[in-house]
Amino acid sequence: MSLAERVERLLGTPEVGIADTTLRDAHQSLWATRMTNKMALGAFPEIDDAGFFSLEVWGGATFDTALRFLAEDPWENLERLKERARNTPLQMLLRGQNGVGYGKIPNDVLRAFIREARRAGVDIFRTFDAMNDLRNLENAVRFVREAGGHNQVCVSYTESPVHTPEYFIGFVESLVEHGLLDPTSPDESFCIKDMAGVAKPGNVARVIRAVRAKYSRLLIQVHCHYSSGLAPATCFAAVEAGANIIDGTISTMSQSTSLPAVETLAELFGGTPHEVRLRKDLLPDIRDYFLPYAEQRHLAHSRVPVDVSVLEHKIPGGMWSNYIVQLSDMGLNGRIAEVLKLFPVVWEKLGYPPLVTPTSQIVGVETALTVMRGADYHRSKQLVDYINGSYGKPMGKIDPGLQRKIVGHGDPIDYDAPMEIPPDSLEQCRAELKEQGLLQSDRDVISYALYPGQALPFLRWRAGQGPNPREESDPSLGEAELLRRDAASVEESYRMLFSGRGAGSAYMD
């Protein structure tokens, strides 16, 4: 069945589709994005035969993590997954004009990236912008359409004084009015992306009812992280209001900062008109496959089954496991509660940006450095750029005192000025790689253009010119497993494991 036929089937019946995110968002949320390609491939063919609407396998942080930490080529990873996924469409997460990076990239790089991703196996491009600024979506949507991919446009969801149901309803209308979403095409869809798990059932249902009433042929998908525990209720309310697809992950990779379990979602609609077509007999095999990895790899000190404090700090699930590691590296392991308390204060002062890459990192860095150094320190270029509107137009008002401290004045900033996009750079990147003897394909040029600092060590290693870039200590391995693997002796391992530093005690740090 083609992707367009899958869409038409869901639009023509009360049936609910489930998209599986185990191979991308789940391990980004729980393992700091450290699932190897070999491990992902081991989930096939069962994960392909289970009947999911789609498999999210690429994008987000997987691209740079593969190059930087796993010594893997992300393009080859995608192709191998596509070879195994004979029945199920593959989807990726695209950060609008940022591609899979953390800042705007040139149009020639973005176009080449999307074209090559489509060739390598991506069927559905889930595109979002952290600021929900349409200007950051325009080129990505255009290039996805050129490449023949399914265009799924997201709204980055949060709840704040300025992010109301009326705001989100108006956002969808703006997408349609500006030609970024065709609500009548089976090749286009809309997704509510609740990356922090803060979406309340009533609010989401209100948005979907209004959107469904206006656009009866629009495929609507809902993506809710589990963090606060609200996700299953929100998914149920969303489907009752007219959503067609909900996202989940296999149970052994679910909950906490990840997503709800697909097994739970499959049973959620029993006794309702909303049939879920999954091969439930295959789900235990997928669950059992990931169980030993999950037992080793879930970051013990961030593995909180339900964290209602996320309703206050709103840190997205995909950032949380990385943030915990980074705070520890900064020497803030004992001050995480202090960071979490300050986080919503900083968020409000910065105008309530939806917390997703890159705005979540901008707020996170500002919060952590304020805890470390106090309120007066030299701010990051990214924060200065955010205040000046380089990332888009903030929905809320930025605190004048903070603005004055960061950019030196409290004058109004023209957030409607034309967006600046870097000049084309592919040919320059090609010449630089060729000069260094590292150029093997057009994909190398794209990787280097996106992540020069991460791609170069990988390409040098591949060419036999440098060391393997694979990290020595994988942060996605639980503390106990790291100690078992690295302890110098059995006696030292025993002492460290059973004298207050084992896996059990890590939960109480």
Buried (B, 14 or more C-beta within 10 A) or exposed (E): EEBEEBBBBBBEEBBBBBBBBBBBBBBBBBBBBBBBBEBBBBBBEBBBBBBBBBBBBBBBBBBBBBBBBBBBBBBEBBBBBBEBBEEBBBBBBBBBBBBBBBBBBBBBBBBBBBBBBBBBBBBBBBBBBBBBBBBBBBBBBBBBBEBEBBBBBBBBBBBBEEBBBEBBBEBBBBBBEEEBBBBEBBBBBBBBBBBBBBBBBEBBBBBBBBBBEEBEBBBBBBBBBBBBBBBBBBBBBBBBBBBBBBBBBBBBBBBBBBBBBBBBBBEBBEEEEBEBBBEBEBBEBBBEBBBEBBEBBBBBBBBBEBBEBBBBBBBBBBBBBBBBBBBBEBEBEEBBEBBBBBBBEBBBBBBBBBBBBBBBBBBBBBBBBBBBEEEEEEBBEBBBBBBBBBBBBBBBEBBEEBBEBBBEEBEEBEBEEEBEBEEBBBEEBBEBBEEBEBBEEBBBBBBBBBBEEBBBBBBBBBEEEEEEBBEEEBBBBBBBBBBBEEBEEEEEBEBBBEEEBBBEBBEEE
